[in-house]
Amino acid sequence: MERQNQLSDEQILEEAGVRVTAVRLLIWREIRRSLAGAFSLSDLEDALPTVDKSTLFRTLTLLREAHLLHDIDDGSGSHKFCVCHHEGTLHCTGHVHLNCRVCHRTFCLTDVRIPQVGLPADFIPEEAEYIVKGICPDCAKRN
């Protein structure tokens, strides 16, 4: 992530093969600055009410295909995204996510890697998700 923080938003998009446009840059900046952690299309719509939903969806799809975002299936039924933490490359690193059963927010634990799982020798893993479900500190304080 250190290298990614040294690059400008435009350079990050260009290195990922994303053609930089004003609206893509606006969306990427909003995601990186305001939507820390996991977010949904609805969250992005709320943050950028002047950008139409289809443009937001197409841009999220493009950013996911460019490996700048990854999908999170947190079991909530809501499709969520998270910024990839590249560590100098354009590939997501597998990290743990927390899902609060009360407020339904999902948090990225970028410093906690998905543990290695012993798989049969002929099995080729393509994706791994690791979700811890519980109650976040904010919700725990309210109860």
N, CA, C and O atoms as a GROMACS GRO file, in nm:
protein
  572
    1MET      N    1   0.083  -0.119   0.000
    1MET     CA    2   0.000   0.000   0.000
    1MET      C    3   0.087   0.125   0.000
    1MET      O    4   0.043   0.230  -0.045
    2GLU      N    5   0.210   0.115   0.050
    2GLU     CA    6   0.295   0.231   0.057
    2GLU      C    7   0.319   0.291  -0.081
    2GLU      O    8   0.311   0.413  -0.097
    3ARG      N    9   0.347   0.208  -0.180
    3ARG     CA   10   0.371   0.257  -0.315
    3ARG      C   11   0.246   0.323  -0.370
    3ARG      O   12   0.254   0.426  -0.436
    4GLN      N   13   0.128   0.263  -0.342
    4GLN     CA   14   0.003   0.319  -0.391
    4GLN      C   15  -0.019   0.457  -0.332
    4GLN      O   16  -0.070   0.546  -0.400
    5ASN      N   17   0.018   0.479  -0.206
    5ASN     CA   18   0.001   0.609  -0.143
    5ASN      C   19   0.093   0.713  -0.203
    5ASN      O   20   0.065   0.832  -0.192
    6GLN      N   21   0.202   0.672  -0.266
    6GLN     CA   22   0.297   0.765  -0.327
    6GLN      C   23   0.250   0.810  -0.465
    6GLN      O   24   0.295   0.913  -0.514
    7LEU      N   25   0.161   0.735  -0.528
    7LEU     CA   26   0.113   0.767  -0.661
    7LEU      C   27  -0.008   0.860  -0.652
    7LEU      O   28  -0.084   0.856  -0.556
    8SER      N   29  -0.024   0.941  -0.754
    8SER     CA   30  -0.145   1.024  -0.762
    8SER      C   31  -0.262   0.935  -0.803
    8SER      O   32  -0.242   0.825  -0.854
    9ASP      N   33  -0.382   0.983  -0.781
    9ASP     CA   34  -0.500   0.907  -0.822
    9ASP      C   35  -0.499   0.878  -0.971
    9ASP      O   36  -0.535   0.768  -1.014
   10GLU      N   37  -0.456   0.975  -1.050
   10GLU     CA   38  -0.448   0.956  -1.195
   10GLU      C   39  -0.349   0.845  -1.230
   10GLU      O   40  -0.377   0.762  -1.316
   11GLN      N   41  -0.233   0.844  -1.162
   11GLN     CA   42  -0.131   0.743  -1.190
   11GLN      C   43  -0.180   0.604  -1.152
   11GLN      O   44  -0.152   0.507  -1.222
   12ILE      N   45  -0.252   0.594  -1.041
   12ILE     CA   46  -0.305   0.464  -0.998
   12ILE      C   47  -0.399   0.409  -1.105
   12ILE      O   48  -0.389   0.292  -1.143
   13LEU      N   49  -0.491   0.492  -1.154
   13LEU     CA   50  -0.584   0.448  -1.258
   13LEU      C   51  -0.510   0.410  -1.385
   13LEU      O   52  -0.537   0.305  -1.444
   14GLU      N   53  -0.415   0.495  -1.427
   14GLU     CA   54  -0.339   0.466  -1.549
   14GLU      C   55  -0.260   0.336  -1.539
   14GLU      O   56  -0.260   0.256  -1.632
   15GLU      N   57  -0.193   0.314  -1.425
   15GLU     CA   58  -0.115   0.191  -1.407
   15GLU      C   59  -0.203   0.067  -1.412
   15GLU      O   60  -0.158  -0.040  -1.453
   16ALA      N   61  -0.328   0.083  -1.370
   16ALA     CA   62  -0.422  -0.030  -1.371
   16ALA      C   63  -0.485  -0.048  -1.508
   16ALA      O   64  -0.564  -0.141  -1.528
   17GLY      N   65  -0.452   0.038  -1.603
   17GLY     CA   66  -0.508   0.027  -1.738
   17GLY      C   67  -0.644   0.091  -1.753
   17GLY      O   68  -0.717   0.061  -1.848
   18VAL      N   69  -0.681   0.179  -1.659
   18VAL     CA   70  -0.811   0.247  -1.664
   18VAL      C   71  -0.790   0.384  -1.729
   18VAL      O   72  -0.709   0.464  -1.683
   19ARG      N   73  -0.864   0.408  -1.837
   19ARG     CA   74  -0.857   0.539  -1.901
   19ARG      C   75  -0.915   0.643  -1.805
   19ARG      O   76  -1.028   0.628  -1.756
   20VAL      N   77  -0.838   0.747  -1.779
   20VAL     CA   78  -0.879   0.848  -1.683
   20VAL      C   79  -0.976   0.946  -1.747
   20VAL      O   80  -0.946   1.010  -1.848
   21THR      N   81  -1.094   0.955  -1.686
   21THR     CA   82  -1.193   1.057  -1.725
   21THR      C   83  -1.229   1.134  -1.598
   21THR      O   84  -1.198   1.089  -1.488
   22ALA      N   85  -1.292   1.248  -1.615
   22ALA     CA   86  -1.328   1.330  -1.499
   22ALA      C   87  -1.419   1.254  -1.402
   22ALA      O   88  -1.398   1.260  -1.281
   23VAL      N   89  -1.517   1.184  -1.454
   23VAL     CA   90  -1.610   1.114  -1.365
   23VAL      C   91  -1.545   0.993  -1.299
   23VAL      O   92  -1.571   0.967  -1.182
   24ARG      N   93  -1.461   0.920  -1.369
   24ARG     CA   94  -1.390   0.807  -1.308
   24ARG      C   95  -1.298   0.856  -1.197
   24ARG      O   96  -1.288   0.794  -1.091
   25LEU      N   97  -1.231   0.967  -1.222
   25LEU     CA   98  -1.143   1.024  -1.121
   25LEU      C   99  -1.223   1.071  -1.000
   25LEU      O  100  -1.180   1.051  -0.886
   26LEU      N  101  -1.336   1.132  -1.022
   26LEU     CA  102  -1.424   1.176  -0.913
   26LEU      C  103  -1.467   1.056  -0.827
   26LEU      O  104  -1.462   1.062  -0.704
   27ILE      N  105  -1.510   0.950  -0.893
   27ILE     CA  106  -1.556   0.830  -0.822
   27ILE      C  107  -1.441   0.765  -0.746
   27ILE      O  108  -1.457   0.731  -0.629
   28TRP      N  109  -1.326   0.749  -0.810
   28TRP     CA  110  -1.210   0.687  -0.744
   28TRP      C  111  -1.168   0.768  -0.622
   28TRP      O  112  -1.139   0.711  -0.517
   29ARG      N  113  -1.164   0.900  -0.635
   29ARG     CA  114  -1.125   0.985  -0.521
   29ARG      C  115  -1.224   0.972  -0.407
   29ARG      O  116  -1.184   0.966  -0.290
   30GLU      N  117  -1.352   0.967  -0.439
   30GLU     CA  118  -1.454   0.952  -0.334
   30GLU      C  119  -1.439   0.818  -0.263
   30GLU      O  120  -1.450   0.811  -0.140
   31ILE      N  121  -1.414   0.714  -0.338
   31ILE     CA  122  -1.396   0.582  -0.279
   31ILE      C  123  -1.276   0.582  -0.185
   31ILE      O  124  -1.285   0.534  -0.073
   32ARG      N  125  -1.165   0.635  -0.230
   32ARG     CA  126  -1.042   0.632  -0.150
   32ARG      C  127  -1.047   0.722  -0.028
   32ARG      O  128  -0.989   0.690   0.075
   33ARG      N  129  -1.116   0.836  -0.038
   33ARG     CA  130  -1.112   0.932   0.071
   33ARG      C  131  -1.229   0.922   0.168
   33ARG      O  132  -1.212   0.939   0.288
   34SER      N  133  -1.346   0.896   0.117
   34SER     CA  134  -1.465   0.901   0.202
   34SER      C  135  -1.523   0.765   0.236
   34SER      O  136  -1.590   0.751   0.339
   35LEU      N  137  -1.500   0.667   0.155
   35LEU     CA  138  -1.563   0.536   0.175
   35LEU      C  139  -1.461   0.434   0.222
   35LEU      O  140  -1.447   0.327   0.164
   36ALA      N  141  -1.388   0.469   0.328
   36ALA     CA  142  -1.287   0.378   0.381
   36ALA      C  143  -1.354   0.247   0.423
   36ALA      O  144  -1.463   0.247   0.480
   37GLY      N  145  -1.288   0.137   0.394
   37GLY     CA  146  -1.346   0.008   0.427
   37GLY      C  147  -1.442  -0.038   0.319
   37GLY      O  148  -1.433   0.006   0.204
   38ALA      N  149  -1.532  -0.124   0.357
   38ALA     CA  150  -1.627  -0.182   0.262
   38ALA      C  151  -1.741  -0.083   0.237
   38ALA      O  152  -1.783  -0.010   0.326
   39PHE      N  153  -1.789  -0.084   0.113
   39PHE     CA  154  -1.900   0.004   0.077
   39PHE      C  155  -1.985  -0.062  -0.031
   39PHE      O  156  -1.940  -0.154  -0.100
   40SER      N  157  -2.107  -0.016  -0.043
   40SER     CA  158  -2.199  -0.068  -0.144
   40SER      C  159  -2.224   0.038  -0.251
   40SER      O  160  -2.184   0.154  -0.236
   41LEU      N  161  -2.288  -0.002  -0.358
   41LEU     CA  162  -2.328   0.092  -0.462
   41LEU      C  163  -2.417   0.201  -0.401
   41LEU      O  164  -2.405   0.318  -0.438
   42SER      N  165  -2.503   0.163  -0.311
   42SER     CA  166  -2.592   0.259  -0.244
   42SER      C  167  -2.512   0.363  -0.165
   42SER      O  168  -2.546   0.481  -0.166
   43ASP      N  169  -2.406   0.320  -0.097
   43ASP     CA  170  -2.320   0.413  -0.024
   43ASP      C  171  -2.258   0.514  -0.120
   43ASP      O  172  -2.250   0.634  -0.090
   44LEU      N  173  -2.213   0.466  -0.235
   44LEU     CA  174  -2.151   0.552  -0.335
   44LEU      C  175  -2.254   0.648  -0.394
   44LEU      O  176  -2.223   0.765  -0.420
   45GLU      N  177  -2.376   0.600  -0.417
   45GLU     CA  178  -2.483   0.688  -0.465
   45GLU      C  179  -2.510   0.802  -0.367
   45GLU      O  180  -2.528   0.916  -0.407
   46ASP      N  181  -2.513   0.769  -0.238
   46ASP     CA  182  -2.535   0.870  -0.134
   46ASP      C  183  -2.422   0.973  -0.132
   46ASP      O  184  -2.446   1.092  -0.111
   47ALA      N  185  -2.298   0.926  -0.153
   47ALA     CA  186  -2.182   1.014  -0.149
   47ALA      C  187  -2.172   1.102  -0.273
   47ALA      O  188  -2.120   1.213  -0.267
   48LEU      N  189  -2.221   1.051  -0.387
   48LEU     CA  190  -2.212   1.124  -0.514
   48LEU      C  191  -2.350   1.132  -0.579
   48LEU      O  192  -2.373   1.068  -0.682
   49PRO      N  193  -2.442   1.210  -0.522
   49PRO     CA  194  -2.579   1.213  -0.573
   49PRO      C  195  -2.593   1.272  -0.714
   49PRO      O  196  -2.697   1.252  -0.778
   50THR      N  197  -2.493   1.343  -0.762
   50THR     CA  198  -2.502   1.403  -0.896
   50THR      C  199  -2.459   1.308  -1.007
   50THR      O  200  -2.476   1.339  -1.125
   51VAL      N  201  -2.404   1.191  -0.970
   51VAL     CA  202  -2.361   1.093  -1.070
   51VAL      C  203  -2.467   0.984  -1.079
   51VAL      O  204  -2.508   0.930  -0.976
   52ASP      N  205  -2.511   0.953  -1.202
   52ASP     CA  206  -2.620   0.856  -1.215
   52ASP      C  207  -2.574   0.714  -1.180
   52ASP      O  208  -2.456   0.680  -1.191
   53LYS      N  209  -2.671   0.634  -1.138
   53LYS     CA  210  -2.644   0.500  -1.086
   53LYS      C  211  -2.576   0.411  -1.189
   53LYS      O  212  -2.487   0.334  -1.154
   54SER      N  213  -2.614   0.420  -1.315
   54SER     CA  214  -2.553   0.333  -1.417
   54SER      C  215  -2.406   0.368  -1.436
   54SER      O  216  -2.324   0.278  -1.458
   55THR      N  217  -2.370   0.495  -1.430
   55THR     CA  218  -2.229   0.535  -1.441
   55THR      C  219  -2.151   0.484  -1.322
   55THR      O  220  -2.039   0.435  -1.337
   56LEU      N  221  -2.208   0.494  -1.202
   56LEU     CA  222  -2.142   0.442  -1.083
   56LEU      C  223  -2.120   0.292  -1.094
   56LEU      O  224  -2.010   0.243  -1.066
   57PHE      N  225  -2.223   0.219  -1.136
   57PHE     CA  226  -2.213   0.074  -1.148
   57PHE      C  227  -2.108   0.034  -1.251
   57PHE      O  228  -2.026  -0.054  -1.225
   58ARG      N  229  -2.109   0.099  -1.368
   58ARG     CA  230  -2.011   0.067  -1.472
   58ARG      C  231  -1.868   0.097  -1.424
   58ARG      O  232  -1.775   0.021  -1.452
   59THR      N  233  -1.853   0.206  -1.352
   59THR     CA  234  -1.719   0.242  -1.302
   59THR      C  235  -1.673   0.144  -1.195
   59THR      O  236  -1.556   0.106  -1.193
   60LEU      N  237  -1.762   0.104  -1.105
   60LEU     CA  238  -1.726   0.003  -1.004
   60LEU      C  239  -1.683  -0.127  -1.072
   60LEU      O  240  -1.585  -0.190  -1.031
   61THR      N  241  -1.756  -0.167  -1.174
   61THR     CA  242  -1.723  -0.289  -1.249
   61THR      C  243  -1.585  -0.275  -1.313
   61THR      O  244  -1.503  -0.367  -1.305
   62LEU      N  245  -1.558  -0.162  -1.374
   62LEU     CA  246  -1.429  -0.137  -1.438
   62LEU      C  247  -1.316  -0.139  -1.335
   62LEU      O  248  -1.211  -0.199  -1.360
   63LEU      N  249  -1.336  -0.074  -1.221
   63LEU     CA  250  -1.233  -0.071  -1.116
   63LEU      C  251  -1.209  -0.210  -1.057
   63LEU      O  252  -1.096  -0.243  -1.020
   64ARG      N  253  -1.314  -0.290  -1.050
   64ARG     CA  254  -1.299  -0.428  -1.002
   64ARG      C  255  -1.220  -0.510  -1.104
   64ARG      O  256  -1.129  -0.584  -1.068
   65GLU      N  257  -1.254  -0.497  -1.230
   65GLU     CA  258  -1.183  -0.571  -1.335
   65GLU      C  259  -1.037  -0.529  -1.345
   65GLU      O  260  -0.952  -0.609  -1.387
   66ALA      N  261  -1.006  -0.404  -1.307
   66ALA     CA  262  -0.869  -0.354  -1.308
   66ALA      C  263  -0.795  -0.388  -1.178
   66ALA      O  264  -0.680  -0.347  -1.159
   67HIS      N  265  -0.860  -0.463  -1.090
   67HIS     CA  266  -0.802  -0.507  -0.962
   67HIS      C  267  -0.772  -0.391  -0.867
   67HIS      O  268  -0.682  -0.400  -0.784
   68LEU      N  269  -0.849  -0.283  -0.880
   68LEU     CA  270  -0.838  -0.172  -0.784
   68LEU      C  271  -0.939  -0.189  -0.671
   68LEU      O  272  -0.920  -0.135  -0.562
   69LEU      N  273  -1.045  -0.264  -0.698
   69LEU     CA  274  -1.145  -0.298  -0.597
   69LEU      C  275  -1.163  -0.448  -0.596
   69LEU      O  276  -1.135  -0.516  -0.696
   70HIS      N  277  -1.210  -0.501  -0.484
   70HIS     CA  278  -1.251  -0.641  -0.482
   70HIS      C  279  -1.389  -0.651  -0.419
   70HIS      O  280  -1.430  -0.567  -0.340
   71ASP      N  281  -1.459  -0.758  -0.457
   71ASP     CA  282  -1.592  -0.786  -0.405
   71ASP      C  283  -1.581  -0.847  -0.266
   71ASP      O  284  -1.484  -0.915  -0.233
   72ILE      N  285  -1.684  -0.822  -0.187
   72ILE     CA  286  -1.693  -0.885  -0.056
   72ILE      C  287  -1.830  -0.949  -0.046
   72ILE      O  288  -1.932  -0.882  -0.063
   73ASP      N  289  -1.832  -1.077  -0.019
   73ASP     CA  290  -1.958  -1.145   0.011
   73ASP      C  291  -1.960  -1.165   0.162
   73ASP      O  292  -1.905  -1.262   0.214
   74ASP      N  293  -2.024  -1.070   0.232
   74ASP     CA  294  -2.023  -1.075   0.378
   74ASP      C  295  -2.145  -1.144   0.435
   74ASP      O  296  -2.167  -1.145   0.556
   75GLY      N  297  -2.226  -1.203   0.347
   75GLY     CA  298  -2.344  -1.274   0.392
   75GLY      C  299  -2.464  -1.185   0.420
   75GLY      O  300  -2.569  -1.233   0.462
   76SER      N  301  -2.450  -1.054   0.397
   76SER     CA  302  -2.559  -0.961   0.426
   76SER      C  303  -2.660  -0.953   0.311
   76SER      O  304  -2.769  -0.899   0.328
   77GLY      N  305  -2.623  -1.006   0.196
   77GLY     CA  306  -2.709  -0.996   0.079
   77GLY      C  307  -2.685  -0.869  -0.001
   77GLY      O  308  -2.739  -0.855  -0.111
   78SER      N  309  -2.606  -0.778   0.051
   78SER     CA  310  -2.572  -0.654  -0.018
   78SER      C  311  -2.435  -0.669  -0.082
   78SER      O  312  -2.339  -0.708  -0.015
   79HIS      N  313  -2.426  -0.640  -0.210
   79HIS     CA  314  -2.299  -0.649  -0.282
   79HIS      C  315  -2.209  -0.536  -0.233
   79HIS      O  316  -2.247  -0.419  -0.242
   80LYS      N  317  -2.091  -0.569  -0.183
   80LYS     CA  318  -2.001  -0.468  -0.130
   80LYS      C  319  -1.865  -0.476  -0.199
   80LYS      O  320  -1.827  -0.579  -0.255
   81PHE      N  321  -1.795  -0.365  -0.192
   81PHE     CA  322  -1.662  -0.352  -0.252
   81PHE      C  323  -1.565  -0.301  -0.148
   81PHE      O  324  -1.605  -0.244  -0.046
   82CYS      N  325  -1.437  -0.322  -0.174
   82CYS     CA  326  -1.332  -0.271  -0.087
   82CYS      C  327  -1.212  -0.238  -0.177
   82CYS      O  328  -1.186  -0.309  -0.274
   83VAL      N  329  -1.140  -0.132  -0.143
   83VAL     CA  330  -1.020  -0.096  -0.219
   83VAL      C  331  -0.914  -0.202  -0.196
   83VAL      O  332  -0.893  -0.246  -0.083
   84CYS      N  333  -0.850  -0.243  -0.303
   84CYS     CA  334  -0.741  -0.340  -0.292
   84CYS      C  335  -0.619  -0.271  -0.231
   84CYS      O  336  -0.591  -0.155  -0.259
   85HIS      N  337  -0.548  -0.344  -0.149
   85HIS     CA  338  -0.425  -0.296  -0.088
   85HIS      C  339  -0.312  -0.373  -0.154
   85HIS      O  340  -0.289  -0.490  -0.125
   86HIS      N  341  -0.243  -0.305  -0.244
   86HIS     CA  342  -0.157  -0.371  -0.342
   86HIS      C  343  -0.018  -0.408  -0.297
   86HIS      O  344   0.040  -0.503  -0.350
   87GLU      N  345   0.037  -0.337  -0.203
   87GLU     CA  346   0.175  -0.361  -0.164
   87GLU      C  347   0.268  -0.360  -0.285
   87GLU      O  348   0.354  -0.446  -0.299
   88GLY      N  349   0.249  -0.260  -0.372
   88GLY     CA  350   0.339  -0.240  -0.485
   88GLY      C  351   0.300  -0.312  -0.612
   88GLY      O  352   0.369  -0.297  -0.713
   89THR      N  353   0.194  -0.390  -0.611
   89THR     CA  354   0.151  -0.456  -0.733
   89THR      C  355   0.004  -0.427  -0.756
   89THR      O  356  -0.062  -0.367  -0.670
   90LEU      N  357  -0.047  -0.468  -0.867
   90LEU     CA  358  -0.189  -0.448  -0.896
   90LEU      C  359  -0.266  -0.577  -0.872
   90LEU      O  360  -0.344  -0.620  -0.957
   91HIS      N  361  -0.246  -0.637  -0.758
   91HIS     CA  362  -0.320  -0.756  -0.718
   91HIS      C  363  -0.366  -0.741  -0.575
   91HIS      O  364  -0.290  -0.695  -0.489
   92CYS      N  365  -0.489  -0.780  -0.549
   92CYS     CA  366  -0.542  -0.772  -0.413
   92CYS      C  367  -0.475  -0.877  -0.325
   92CYS      O  368  -0.444  -0.988  -0.368
   93THR      N  369  -0.454  -0.838  -0.202
   93THR     CA  370  -0.407  -0.935  -0.105
   93THR      C  371  -0.526  -0.980  -0.024
   93THR      O  372  -0.611  -0.898   0.012
   94GLY      N  373  -0.534  -1.108   0.006
   94GLY     CA  374  -0.646  -1.162   0.080
   94GLY      C  375  -0.640  -1.121   0.225
   94GLY      O  376  -0.546  -1.155   0.297
   95HIS      N  377  -0.740  -1.047   0.269
   95HIS     CA  378  -0.744  -1.006   0.409
   95HIS      C  379  -0.880  -1.038   0.469
   95HIS      O  380  -0.977  -1.065   0.398
   96VAL      N  381  -0.886  -1.034   0.600
   96VAL     CA  382  -1.006  -1.068   0.675
   96VAL      C  383  -1.102  -0.950   0.679
   96VAL      O  384  -1.059  -0.834   0.683
   97HIS      N  385  -1.231  -0.980   0.677
   97HIS     CA  386  -1.336  -0.878   0.689
   97HIS      C  387  -1.421  -0.909   0.812
   97HIS      O  388  -1.443  -1.025   0.846
   98LEU      N  389  -1.468  -0.804   0.876
   98LEU     CA  390  -1.559  -0.816   0.990
   98LEU      C  391  -1.694  -0.764   0.948
   98LEU      O  392  -1.703  -0.659   0.884
   99ASN      N  393  -1.801  -0.835   0.983
   99ASN     CA  394  -1.937  -0.790   0.954
   99ASN      C  395  -2.014  -0.779   1.084
   99ASN      O  396  -2.022  -0.875   1.161
  100CYS      N  397  -2.070  -0.659   1.109
  100CYS     CA  398  -2.148  -0.637   1.230
  100CYS      C  399  -2.292  -0.682   1.205
  100CYS      O  400  -2.357  -0.635   1.112
  101ARG      N  401  -2.341  -0.771   1.289
  101ARG     CA  402  -2.477  -0.823   1.276
  101ARG      C  403  -2.583  -0.719   1.316
  101ARG      O  404  -2.700  -0.737   1.284
  102VAL      N  405  -2.543  -0.611   1.383
  102VAL     CA  406  -2.639  -0.509   1.427
  102VAL      C  407  -2.654  -0.399   1.321
  102VAL      O  408  -2.765  -0.375   1.273
  103CYS      N  409  -2.544  -0.332   1.285
  103CYS     CA  410  -2.552  -0.221   1.189
  103CYS      C  411  -2.526  -0.265   1.045
  103CYS      O  412  -2.546  -0.187   0.952
  104HIS      N  413  -2.482  -0.388   1.026
  104HIS     CA  414  -2.457  -0.449   0.894
  104HIS      C  415  -2.341  -0.386   0.818
  104HIS      O  416  -2.327  -0.407   0.697
  105ARG      N  417  -2.257  -0.309   0.887
  105ARG     CA  418  -2.136  -0.256   0.822
  105ARG      C  419  -2.032  -0.367   0.815
  105ARG      O  420  -2.030  -0.458   0.898
  106THR      N  421  -1.946  -0.358   0.714
  106THR     CA  422  -1.836  -0.452   0.698
  106THR      C  423  -1.707  -0.374   0.704
  106THR      O  424  -1.693  -0.268   0.642
  107PHE      N  425  -1.612  -0.425   0.780
  107PHE     CA  426  -1.484  -0.359   0.802
  107PHE      C  427  -1.373  -0.446   0.744
  107PHE      O  428  -1.377  -0.568   0.754
  108CYS      N  429  -1.274  -0.382   0.682
  108CYS     CA  430  -1.158  -0.453   0.629
  108CYS      C  431  -1.046  -0.452   0.732
  108CYS      O  432  -1.011  -0.348   0.787
  109LEU      N  433  -0.992  -0.569   0.757
  109LEU     CA  434  -0.873  -0.580   0.842
  109LEU      C  435  -0.756  -0.607   0.748
  109LEU      O  436  -0.712  -0.721   0.731
  110THR      N  437  -0.705  -0.501   0.688
  110THR     CA  438  -0.604  -0.516   0.583
  110THR      C  439  -0.473  -0.574   0.634
  110THR      O  440  -0.394  -0.627   0.556
  111ASP      N  441  -0.449  -0.565   0.765
  111ASP     CA  442  -0.326  -0.621   0.821
  111ASP      C  443  -0.340  -0.766   0.865
  111ASP      O  444  -0.242  -0.828   0.906
  112VAL      N  445  -0.460  -0.821   0.856
  112VAL     CA  446  -0.484  -0.960   0.897
  112VAL      C  447  -0.510  -1.042   0.771
  112VAL      O  448  -0.615  -1.030   0.708
  113ARG      N  449  -0.415  -1.124   0.736
  113ARG     CA  450  -0.424  -1.206   0.614
  113ARG      C  451  -0.511  -1.329   0.637
  113ARG      O  452  -0.522  -1.380   0.749
  114ILE      N  453  -0.572  -1.374   0.530
  114ILE     CA  454  -0.649  -1.499   0.535
  114ILE      C  455  -0.550  -1.612   0.563
  114ILE      O  456  -0.449  -1.625   0.494
  115PRO      N  457  -0.580  -1.695   0.664
  115PRO     CA  458  -0.487  -1.804   0.696
  115PRO      C  459  -0.478  -1.905   0.582
  115PRO      O  460  -0.574  -1.925   0.507
  116GLN      N  461  -0.363  -1.968   0.570
  116GLN     CA  462  -0.342  -2.073   0.470
  116GLN      C  463  -0.427  -2.194   0.507
  116GLN      O  464  -0.436  -2.233   0.623
  117VAL      N  465  -0.487  -2.252   0.406
  117VAL     CA  466  -0.571  -2.371   0.427
  117VAL      C  467  -0.510  -2.484   0.345
  117VAL      O  468  -0.478  -2.467   0.227
  118GLY      N  469  -0.494  -2.598   0.408
  118GLY     CA  470  -0.441  -2.714   0.337
  118GLY      C  471  -0.546  -2.767   0.241
  118GLY      O  472  -0.654  -2.808   0.283
  119LEU      N  473  -0.514  -2.767   0.114
  119LEU     CA  474  -0.607  -2.813   0.010
  119LEU      C  475  -0.550  -2.938  -0.057
  119LEU      O  476  -0.430  -2.961  -0.055
  120PRO      N  477  -0.637  -3.018  -0.117
  120PRO     CA  478  -0.587  -3.134  -0.193
  120PRO      C  479  -0.490  -3.087  -0.302
  120PRO      O  480  -0.505  -2.977  -0.356
  121ALA      N  481  -0.392  -3.169  -0.333
  121ALA     CA  482  -0.286  -3.132  -0.427
  121ALA      C  483  -0.340  -3.093  -0.565
  121ALA      O  484  -0.279  -3.010  -0.631
  122ASP      N  485  -0.451  -3.151  -0.609
  122ASP     CA  486  -0.501  -3.122  -0.743
  122ASP      C  487  -0.605  -3.011  -0.746
  122ASP      O  488  -0.664  -2.984  -0.851
  123PHE      N  489  -0.628  -2.945  -0.633
  123PHE     CA  490  -0.727  -2.837  -0.628
  123PHE      C  491  -0.657  -2.704  -0.654
  123PHE      O  492  -0.554  -2.675  -0.594
  124ILE      N  493  -0.714  -2.623  -0.745
  124ILE     CA  494  -0.656  -2.494  -0.779
  124ILE      C  495  -0.746  -2.383  -0.721
  124ILE      O  496  -0.853  -2.357  -0.774
  125PRO      N  497  -0.703  -2.319  -0.612
  125PRO     CA  498  -0.785  -2.214  -0.552
  125PRO      C  499  -0.784  -2.088  -0.639
  125PRO      O  500  -0.681  -2.052  -0.695
  126GLU      N  501  -0.898  -2.023  -0.649
  126GLU     CA  502  -0.909  -1.899  -0.725
  126GLU      C  503  -0.946  -1.781  -0.637
  126GLU      O  504  -0.902  -1.669  -0.662
  127GLU      N  505  -1.026  -1.804  -0.534
  127GLU     CA  506  -1.066  -1.697  -0.444
  127GLU      C  507  -1.077  -1.752  -0.303
  127GLU      O  508  -1.100  -1.872  -0.282
  128ALA      N  509  -1.060  -1.664  -0.207
  128ALA     CA  510  -1.082  -1.700  -0.068
  128ALA      C  511  -1.145  -1.582   0.004
  128ALA      O  512  -1.103  -1.468  -0.015
  129GLU      N  513  -1.245  -1.608   0.084
  129GLU     CA  514  -1.309  -1.504   0.163
  129GLU      C  515  -1.309  -1.549   0.308
  129GLU      O  516  -1.332  -1.666   0.338
  130TYR      N  517  -1.284  -1.455   0.395
  130TYR     CA  518  -1.280  -1.485   0.537
  130TYR      C  519  -1.356  -1.374   0.607
  130TYR      O  520  -1.308  -1.261   0.616
  131ILE      N  521  -1.474  -1.406   0.658
  131ILE     CA  522  -1.562  -1.309   0.723
  131ILE      C  523  -1.581  -1.350   0.868
  131ILE      O  524  -1.617  -1.464   0.898
  132VAL      N  525  -1.556  -1.257   0.958
  132VAL     CA  526  -1.585  -1.277   1.099
  132VAL      C  527  -1.711  -1.196   1.128
  132VAL      O  528  -1.715  -1.076   1.101
  133LYS      N  529  -1.814  -1.261   1.181
  133LYS     CA  530  -1.940  -1.193   1.211
  133LYS      C  531  -1.954  -1.173   1.360
  133LYS      O  532  -1.922  -1.262   1.440
  134GLY      N  533  -2.001  -1.057   1.397
  134GLY     CA  534  -2.017  -1.026   1.538
  134GLY      C  535  -2.078  -0.888   1.555
  134GLY      O  536  -2.162  -0.846   1.475
  135ILE      N  537  -2.038  -0.819   1.659
  135ILE     CA  538  -2.091  -0.686   1.689
  135ILE      C  539  -1.974  -0.588   1.694
  135ILE      O  540  -1.876  -0.610   1.766
  136CYS      N  541  -1.984  -0.480   1.617
  136CYS     CA  542  -1.877  -0.380   1.612
  136CYS      C  543  -1.874  -0.301   1.742
  136CYS      O  544  -1.971  -0.302   1.817
  137PRO      N  545  -1.763  -0.232   1.771
  137PRO     CA  546  -1.751  -0.156   1.895
  137PRO      C  547  -1.861  -0.050   1.914
  137PRO      O  548  -1.910  -0.032   2.025
  138ASP      N  549  -1.899   0.020   1.806
  138ASP     CA  550  -2.004   0.122   1.817
  138ASP      C  551  -2.136   0.061   1.862
  138ASP      O  552  -2.202   0.115   1.950
  139CYS      N  553  -2.173  -0.050   1.802
  139CYS     CA  554  -2.299  -0.116   1.837
  139CYS      C  555  -2.292  -0.177   1.977
  139CYS      O  556  -2.391  -0.177   2.050
  140ALA      N  557  -2.176  -0.229   2.014
  140ALA     CA  558  -2.159  -0.288   2.146
  140ALA      C  559  -2.177  -0.183   2.255
  140ALA      O  560  -2.233  -0.211   2.361
  141LYS      N  561  -2.129  -0.061   2.229
  141LYS     CA  562  -2.143   0.048   2.327
  141LYS      C  563  -2.290   0.087   2.347
  141LYS      O  564  -2.330   0.123   2.457
  142ARG      N  565  -2.368   0.080   2.239
  142ARG     CA  566  -2.510   0.119   2.246
  142ARG      C  567  -2.594   0.017   2.321
  142ARG      O  568  -2.700   0.050   2.374
  143ASN      N  569  -2.548  -0.107   2.327
  143ASN     CA  570  -2.628  -0.213   2.392
  143ASN      C  571  -2.592  -0.228   2.535
  143ASN      O  572  -2.648  -0.312   2.605
   0.00000   0.00000   0.00000
